[in-house]
Amino acid sequence: MNQKLAHPMTESTDTLGDRRLTRLVHEFRRRYGRSPAFYVRAPGRVNLLGEHTDYNGLPVLPMAIDRNIVIAGVSRPDGVVMLQNIEPQFGARQYQLSQDIPPYAAGDWGNYSKAAAQGLMRYCGGQLRCGAQLLVDGNLPSGAGLSSSSALVVGNALALLAANEVDVPFVTLAELLPVAERYVGTLSGGMDQATSLLAQQGHALRIDFFPLRLRTVPLPQGYSIVVCHSLVQAEKSGPAKRGYNLRVIECRLACRIVERALGSDLPRPLQTLGDLVTLFPGRSLVDFVSLIGTQVPDRPLSLGQIAAIIGTAPERLRSECHLTADLGDRFAVLRRLRHVLREAERVDQAEDALRAGDAPGFGRLMDASHQSCRDDYEISCAELEELVRVAKEAGAAGARLTGAGFGGCTVNLVADADMQTFLRRVDRSFYHSRFASGRDAHERRFTFKPQSGAEVRRV
């Protein structure tokens, strides 16, 4: 693989760890009877600000973390992908490369490999003649809102490309893989994949979408990011998937209502809410919240009620927005619109604050984002609320849920000088009552500096 298209490999102790790599090589040889020919690393991410804005075509502010998916692999000539995992709870899987790869049962970990494979086959299938023997090792907690699923998709995509010695620019993959990941049934945006592939060490990323655009943003000097797990699993392939997909649909319905409200002032239909930025440059997004607020009640509405507001048939609206029956018939469109548009403006304000080194100002924006995620997007839970409260009492400059919500993690901005005190207080107030005697919380909360994106190494 052309290393100019990938991030250069840093010291192994920084990326894989000598012990981890040695274990991976040993296990690969034991299971496959041969040595791996390449390694792939795909990091997870934490989103500092801009929650549920990516699939709306609006900006996000994530960074890559030092937890990742690592895959060792070797090519095989028959187009068969053999997939194993270091952890025994993830059983061995095997499938054949093709344009249409049938999925495993819903929630099966092998579907993330199949998602990557099918996406690549539809993009450059004629070049993918070889299968692979792959062994996965991950230290990203699943269901934590740290993008373990997307890191697995990214890692598998890079591994299959490496097995076939095919080059696809990372920027191209960052646009291709979000669509590919919908194979597992989640209507995901593009933040997770773009961050895993394109993150820059020492910086957060400001990412805009449709088309994908990135620029680095510095973090304030003297501060670090702490991630704390709520201990509530939020698997997007599991129960949280319905809540996530429902909010995607609610935003699509909000687009139709905004179109109706703007009428002849709108030069073309909206593909996403992000089109408002392009079509009305210089106009505050909050203006559109005020506009819709005069026409739509601030309560959940049925599809029939929304269709009546728009002036269309419910079944036509259902088809246009790809609404499935499992998502029910109650849609909080005004609340979702209010969160998404205000959150996008917070990302702009946060970038300005970070470039100015204004840590307290950035922290206040994190706090406001969490309140919006809780009240208007309704993706928090009791444990996340307790963890945010504890973090603020322990001295965090800003604290909020991160990721899809419904559980998972919080992200916290903490002054380096206050770090040890912060960690002790969080452990005492949140974790100690939840762990068995003698068990500590070190693996449930961790601090780090921003990491670089994915990489491929041949051996």
C-alpha positions as CSV (number, residue, x, y, z in Angstrom):
1,M,0.0,0.0,0.0
2,N,1.3,3.5,-0.9
3,Q,2.3,4.9,2.5
4,K,1.8,8.5,1.2
5,L,-1.9,7.7,1.3
6,A,-1.7,6.6,4.9
7,H,-0.3,8.1,8.1
8,P,3.3,7.2,8.7
9,M,3.9,4.6,11.3
10,T,5.1,6.0,14.6
11,E,7.0,4.0,17.2
12,S,5.3,0.7,18.0
13,T,5.2,1.6,21.7
14,D,3.1,4.6,20.8
15,T,0.6,2.8,18.6
16,L,0.4,-0.9,19.3
17,G,2.6,-1.5,22.3
18,D,5.4,-4.1,22.1
19,R,3.5,-6.6,24.3
20,R,0.3,-6.2,22.4
21,L,2.0,-6.7,19.0
22,T,4.0,-9.7,20.3
23,R,0.8,-11.3,21.5
24,L,-1.0,-10.6,18.2
25,V,1.9,-12.1,16.1
26,H,2.0,-15.2,18.4
27,E,-1.7,-15.7,18.2
28,F,-1.8,-15.2,14.4
29,R,0.9,-17.9,13.9
30,R,-0.8,-20.3,16.3
31,R,-4.2,-19.9,14.6
32,Y,-3.2,-19.7,10.9
33,G,0.1,-21.5,10.9
34,R,1.9,-18.6,9.2
35,S,3.1,-15.1,9.9
36,P,1.1,-12.0,9.1
37,A,2.2,-9.9,6.2
38,F,0.7,-6.6,7.4
39,Y,-0.8,-4.8,10.4
40,V,-3.6,-2.2,10.4
41,R,-4.4,0.2,13.2
42,A,-7.7,2.2,13.3
43,P,-8.3,4.4,16.3
44,G,-11.5,5.2,18.0
45,R,-12.6,8.7,18.5
46,V,-14.2,11.0,21.1
47,N,-16.4,13.8,19.9
48,L,-15.7,17.1,21.7
49,L,-18.7,18.9,20.3
50,G,-21.3,18.6,17.5
51,E,-23.5,15.7,18.5
52,H,-25.8,14.1,15.8
53,T,-24.9,16.9,13.4
54,D,-22.8,14.9,10.9
55,Y,-25.7,13.0,9.2
56,N,-27.4,16.4,9.0
57,G,-24.5,17.8,6.9
58,L,-23.4,20.0,9.7
59,P,-20.0,20.2,11.4
60,V,-18.4,18.2,14.2
61,L,-15.3,18.6,16.4
62,P,-13.8,15.1,17.2
63,M,-10.4,13.8,17.9
64,A,-8.8,10.3,17.7
65,I,-8.0,8.5,21.0
66,D,-5.3,6.1,22.0
67,R,-7.6,3.1,22.1
68,N,-7.9,1.3,18.8
69,I,-8.6,-1.7,16.6
70,V,-5.5,-3.6,15.4
71,I,-5.7,-6.2,12.6
72,A,-2.9,-8.6,11.5
73,G,-3.4,-10.2,8.2
74,V,-2.1,-12.0,5.2
75,S,-3.6,-12.4,1.7
76,R,-5.2,-15.6,0.3
77,P,-5.9,-16.1,-3.4
78,D,-9.5,-17.5,-3.3
79,G,-11.5,-14.4,-2.3
80,V,-12.4,-16.0,1.1
81,V,-12.1,-13.8,4.2
82,M,-11.3,-15.7,7.4
83,L,-11.9,-13.5,10.4
84,Q,-10.9,-14.2,14.0
85,N,-10.6,-12.2,17.2
86,I,-8.2,-12.3,20.1
87,E,-11.2,-12.2,22.5
88,P,-12.9,-15.6,22.7
89,Q,-16.4,-14.2,22.9
90,F,-16.2,-13.1,19.3
91,G,-16.3,-16.4,17.3
92,A,-14.5,-17.1,14.1
93,R,-16.3,-16.0,10.9
94,Q,-15.7,-16.7,7.2
95,Y,-17.3,-15.3,4.0
96,Q,-16.7,-15.0,0.3
97,L,-16.1,-11.6,-1.3
98,S,-18.9,-10.6,-3.7
99,Q,-21.0,-7.6,-4.7
100,D,-23.8,-8.7,-2.4
101,I,-22.6,-10.4,0.8
102,P,-25.4,-11.8,2.9
103,P,-25.3,-10.5,6.5
104,Y,-24.9,-12.6,9.7
105,A,-27.6,-12.2,12.3
106,A,-28.3,-8.7,13.5
107,G,-25.6,-7.6,16.1
108,D,-23.0,-10.1,14.9
109,W,-19.5,-8.7,15.1
110,G,-18.7,-10.2,11.7
111,N,-21.1,-7.8,10.0
112,Y,-18.7,-4.9,10.4
113,S,-16.1,-6.8,8.3
114,K,-18.8,-7.6,5.8
115,A,-19.9,-4.0,5.7
116,A,-16.3,-2.9,4.7
117,A,-16.0,-5.7,2.2
118,Q,-19.2,-5.1,0.4
119,G,-18.6,-1.3,0.3
120,L,-15.1,-1.9,-1.2
121,M,-16.5,-4.5,-3.7
122,R,-19.0,-2.0,-5.0
123,Y,-16.4,0.7,-5.3
124,C,-13.4,-1.2,-6.7
125,G,-14.6,-4.8,-6.8
126,G,-12.6,-5.8,-9.9
127,Q,-9.4,-5.0,-8.1
128,L,-10.2,-7.1,-5.0
129,R,-9.4,-10.6,-6.1
130,C,-7.8,-11.9,-2.9
131,G,-9.3,-12.8,0.3
132,A,-7.5,-12.6,3.6
133,Q,-6.8,-14.3,6.9
134,L,-7.3,-11.7,9.6
135,L,-6.9,-11.5,13.4
136,V,-8.5,-8.6,15.3
137,D,-7.3,-7.2,18.6
138,G,-9.2,-4.2,20.1
139,N,-8.9,-2.3,23.3
140,L,-11.8,0.0,22.5
141,P,-14.8,-0.8,24.8
142,S,-17.9,-1.6,22.7
143,G,-21.0,0.4,23.3
144,A,-19.1,3.2,24.9
145,G,-19.7,5.9,22.2
146,L,-16.1,5.8,21.2
147,S,-16.7,4.5,17.7
148,S,-15.5,0.9,18.2
149,S,-17.8,-0.2,15.4
150,S,-16.6,2.3,12.8
151,A,-13.0,1.6,13.8
152,L,-13.6,-2.1,13.1
153,V,-15.1,-1.1,9.7
154,V,-12.1,1.1,8.9
155,G,-9.6,-1.5,10.0
156,N,-11.2,-4.2,7.9
157,A,-11.4,-2.0,4.9
158,L,-7.7,-1.2,5.1
159,A,-6.8,-4.8,5.7
160,L,-8.7,-6.0,2.6
161,L,-7.0,-3.2,0.6
162,A,-3.6,-4.2,1.9
163,A,-4.3,-7.9,1.1
164,N,-4.9,-6.9,-2.5
165,E,-2.2,-4.2,-2.7
166,V,-4.9,-1.7,-3.8
167,D,-4.5,2.0,-3.0
168,V,-7.6,4.1,-2.1
169,P,-6.9,7.5,-0.7
170,F,-8.0,7.9,2.9
171,V,-10.2,10.9,2.0
172,T,-12.1,8.7,-0.5
173,L,-12.5,6.0,2.2
174,A,-13.8,8.6,4.6
175,E,-16.7,9.2,2.2
176,L,-17.2,5.6,1.1
177,L,-17.2,3.8,4.5
178,P,-20.1,5.7,6.2
179,V,-22.4,4.5,3.4
180,A,-20.9,1.0,3.7
181,E,-21.5,0.8,7.4
182,R,-25.2,1.2,6.9
183,Y,-25.0,-2.5,6.0
184,V,-25.4,-3.2,9.7
185,G,-28.7,-1.2,9.9
186,T,-27.5,2.1,11.4
187,L,-28.2,5.3,9.5
188,S,-24.8,6.7,10.5
189,G,-23.1,9.9,9.4
190,G,-19.5,10.3,8.5
191,M,-17.7,11.6,11.6
192,D,-16.5,8.3,13.0
193,Q,-14.9,7.0,9.8
194,A,-13.3,10.4,8.9
195,T,-11.8,10.8,12.3
196,S,-10.4,7.2,12.5
197,L,-8.8,7.7,9.1
198,L,-7.7,11.3,9.0
199,A,-7.1,12.5,12.6
200,Q,-3.9,14.5,13.3
201,Q,-1.8,14.0,16.4
202,G,-2.1,16.7,18.9
203,H,-5.2,18.3,17.4
204,A,-8.9,18.0,17.2
205,L,-10.5,18.1,13.8
206,R,-13.2,20.5,12.5
207,I,-15.1,18.3,9.9
208,D,-17.7,19.6,7.5
209,F,-19.6,17.3,5.2
210,F,-21.0,17.0,1.7
211,P,-18.3,17.4,0.5
212,L,-15.9,16.3,3.2
213,R,-13.7,19.1,4.5
214,L,-11.3,19.1,7.4
215,R,-9.0,21.4,9.3
216,T,-7.1,20.9,12.5
217,V,-8.0,22.8,15.7
218,P,-5.6,23.1,18.7
219,L,-6.6,22.2,22.2
220,P,-6.0,24.7,24.9
221,Q,-2.6,24.5,26.6
222,G,-2.6,23.1,30.1
223,Y,-5.7,21.0,29.6
224,S,-6.4,17.4,28.7
225,I,-9.4,15.4,27.7
226,V,-10.8,12.7,30.1
227,V,-13.3,10.1,29.0
228,C,-15.5,8.5,31.6
229,H,-17.6,5.4,30.9
230,S,-21.1,5.5,32.4
231,L,-21.1,1.7,32.6
232,V,-24.2,1.7,30.4
233,Q,-23.7,-0.1,27.1
234,A,-25.1,1.7,24.1
235,E,-24.5,-0.6,21.2
236,K,-25.7,1.0,17.9
237,S,-26.3,-2.5,16.6
238,G,-28.5,-3.3,19.6
239,P,-31.3,-1.5,21.5
240,A,-29.8,2.0,21.0
241,K,-30.1,1.6,17.2
242,R,-33.8,2.4,17.2
243,G,-33.3,5.6,19.1
244,Y,-30.5,6.6,16.9
245,N,-32.3,5.9,13.7
246,L,-35.5,7.6,14.9
247,R,-33.6,10.8,15.3
248,V,-32.2,10.6,11.8
249,I,-35.8,10.2,10.5
250,E,-37.0,13.1,12.7
251,C,-34.3,15.3,11.2
252,R,-35.5,14.3,7.7
253,L,-39.0,15.2,8.6
254,A,-37.7,18.5,10.0
255,C,-36.2,19.2,6.5
256,R,-39.6,18.8,4.9
257,I,-41.2,21.2,7.4
258,V,-38.4,23.8,6.8
259,E,-39.0,23.5,3.1
260,R,-42.7,24.2,3.5
261,A,-42.1,27.1,5.8
262,L,-39.6,28.8,3.5
263,G,-41.7,28.3,0.4
264,S,-40.5,30.4,-2.6
265,D,-37.6,31.7,-0.6
266,L,-35.9,28.3,-0.9
267,P,-34.1,27.9,-4.2
268,R,-34.1,24.1,-4.2
269,P,-35.2,21.2,-2.0
270,L,-33.1,20.4,1.1
271,Q,-31.0,17.2,1.1
272,T,-30.0,17.8,4.7
273,L,-30.4,20.6,7.2
274,G,-26.8,21.5,6.4
275,D,-28.0,22.9,3.1
276,L,-29.3,25.9,5.0
277,V,-25.8,27.1,5.5
278,T,-25.0,26.9,1.8
279,L,-28.3,28.4,0.6
280,F,-28.5,31.2,3.2
281,P,-24.9,32.3,3.8
282,G,-24.5,34.6,6.7
283,R,-27.9,33.9,8.2
284,S,-28.0,32.5,11.7
285,L,-29.3,28.9,11.9
286,V,-31.2,29.9,15.0
287,D,-33.4,32.0,12.8
288,F,-34.8,28.8,11.2
289,V,-35.6,27.4,14.7
290,S,-37.7,30.6,15.4
291,L,-39.4,30.3,12.0
292,I,-40.5,26.7,12.5
293,G,-41.4,27.4,16.1
294,T,-44.3,29.6,15.0
295,Q,-45.7,26.7,12.9
296,V,-45.0,23.5,14.7
297,P,-46.0,22.7,18.4
298,D,-43.2,21.8,20.8
299,R,-44.4,18.3,21.4
300,P,-44.2,14.9,19.6
301,L,-46.4,14.7,16.5
302,S,-47.8,11.8,14.5
303,L,-46.8,11.3,10.9
304,G,-50.4,12.3,9.9
305,Q,-50.0,15.6,11.8
306,I,-46.7,16.4,10.2
307,A,-48.0,15.5,6.8
308,A,-50.9,17.9,7.3
309,I,-48.5,20.7,8.3
310,I,-46.5,20.1,5.1
311,G,-49.6,19.6,2.9
312,T,-48.8,16.1,1.6
313,A,-50.0,12.6,2.1
314,P,-48.6,10.6,5.0
315,E,-47.6,7.6,2.9
316,R,-45.7,9.9,0.5
317,L,-43.9,11.4,3.4
318,R,-43.1,8.0,4.8
319,S,-41.6,6.9,1.5
320,E,-39.6,10.1,1.0
321,C,-38.0,9.9,4.4
322,H,-37.5,6.1,4.4
323,L,-39.5,5.7,7.6
324,T,-39.9,2.2,8.8
325,A,-42.7,0.8,10.9
326,D,-40.4,-0.1,13.8
327,L,-39.8,3.6,14.6
328,G,-43.3,4.2,15.7
329,D,-45.6,7.2,15.1
330,R,-44.3,10.0,17.4
331,F,-41.8,12.5,16.1
332,A,-40.4,15.4,18.1
333,V,-39.3,17.4,15.1
334,L,-39.1,20.9,16.6
335,R,-36.9,19.7,19.5
336,R,-34.6,17.8,17.2
337,L,-34.3,20.8,14.8
338,R,-33.6,23.1,17.7
339,H,-30.7,20.9,19.0
340,V,-29.1,20.3,15.6
341,L,-29.1,23.9,14.4
342,R,-28.0,25.3,17.8
343,E,-25.3,22.6,18.1
344,A,-23.9,23.5,14.7
345,E,-23.5,27.1,15.8
346,R,-21.9,25.9,19.0
347,V,-19.3,24.1,16.9
348,D,-18.4,27.4,15.1
349,Q,-18.2,29.1,18.5
350,A,-16.1,26.3,20.0
351,E,-13.6,26.4,17.1
352,D,-13.2,30.1,17.7
353,A,-12.7,29.6,21.5
354,L,-10.1,26.9,21.0
355,R,-8.1,28.9,18.5
356,A,-8.1,31.7,21.1
357,G,-7.0,29.4,23.8
358,D,-10.2,30.1,25.8
359,A,-10.7,26.9,27.8
360,P,-13.4,28.3,30.1
361,G,-15.4,29.5,27.0
362,F,-15.0,26.1,25.4
363,G,-16.1,24.4,28.6
364,R,-19.3,26.4,28.7
365,L,-20.1,25.3,25.2
366,M,-19.6,21.7,26.2
367,D,-22.0,22.2,29.1
368,A,-24.6,23.8,26.8
369,S,-24.2,21.0,24.3
370,H,-24.9,18.4,27.0
371,Q,-28.0,20.3,28.2
372,S,-29.3,20.3,24.6
373,C,-28.5,16.6,24.1
374,R,-30.5,15.9,27.3
375,D,-33.5,18.2,26.8
376,D,-34.0,18.6,23.1
377,Y,-32.4,15.4,21.6
378,E,-33.3,13.2,24.6
379,I,-30.3,10.9,24.3
380,S,-29.0,11.0,27.8
381,C,-29.7,8.6,30.7
382,A,-29.6,8.7,34.5
383,E,-26.1,7.4,34.7
384,L,-24.8,10.0,32.2
385,E,-26.5,12.7,34.1
386,E,-24.9,11.6,37.3
387,L,-21.5,11.3,35.7
388,V,-21.7,14.8,34.2
389,R,-22.8,16.3,37.6
390,V,-19.9,14.5,39.4
391,A,-17.4,15.7,36.8
392,K,-18.5,19.3,37.2
393,E,-18.3,19.1,41.0
394,A,-14.9,17.5,40.6
395,G,-13.6,20.6,38.7
396,A,-14.1,19.9,35.0
397,A,-14.2,23.0,32.9
398,G,-16.8,21.3,30.6
399,A,-18.5,18.0,30.7
400,R,-21.0,16.3,28.3
401,L,-22.1,13.0,26.9
402,T,-20.3,12.0,23.7
403,G,-21.3,9.8,20.8
404,A,-24.7,8.5,20.0
405,G,-25.9,8.7,23.6
406,F,-28.3,6.4,25.4
407,G,-25.4,5.4,27.6
408,G,-21.7,5.2,26.7
409,C,-19.2,7.8,27.8
410,T,-18.8,11.4,28.9
411,V,-16.0,13.7,27.6
412,N,-14.5,16.2,30.1
413,L,-12.1,19.1,29.7
414,V,-9.9,19.2,32.8
415,A,-6.9,21.4,33.7
416,D,-3.7,19.3,33.9
417,A,-3.0,20.9,37.3
418,D,-6.3,19.5,38.6
419,M,-6.2,16.1,37.0
420,Q,-5.3,13.9,40.0
421,T,-7.9,15.6,42.2
422,F,-10.5,15.3,39.4
423,L,-9.8,11.5,38.9
424,R,-10.0,10.8,42.7
425,R,-13.3,12.6,43.1
426,V,-14.9,10.9,40.1
427,D,-13.7,7.5,41.3
428,R,-15.0,8.2,44.8
429,S,-18.4,9.7,43.8
430,F,-19.3,7.5,40.8
431,Y,-17.2,4.4,40.4
432,H,-16.4,3.1,43.9
433,S,-20.1,2.3,44.7
434,R,-20.5,0.4,41.4
435,F,-17.5,-1.9,41.5
436,A,-16.9,-4.9,43.7
437,S,-14.5,-4.5,46.6
438,G,-10.9,-4.2,45.4
439,R,-11.7,-3.4,41.8
440,D,-10.7,0.0,40.6
441,A,-12.0,2.3,37.8
442,H,-8.7,2.8,35.8
443,E,-10.0,1.0,32.7
444,R,-13.3,2.9,32.8
445,R,-11.9,6.4,32.7
446,F,-8.8,7.6,31.0
447,T,-7.0,10.7,29.9
448,F,-5.0,11.2,26.7
449,K,-3.8,13.7,24.1
450,P,-5.2,13.6,20.5
451,Q,-3.8,10.8,18.4
452,S,-3.1,10.3,14.7
453,G,-5.4,8.5,12.4
454,A,-5.3,5.0,10.9
455,E,-2.1,3.4,9.5
456,V,-1.0,0.3,7.6
457,R,2.4,-1.4,8.0
458,R,3.8,-4.2,6.0
459,V,6.3,-6.7,7.4
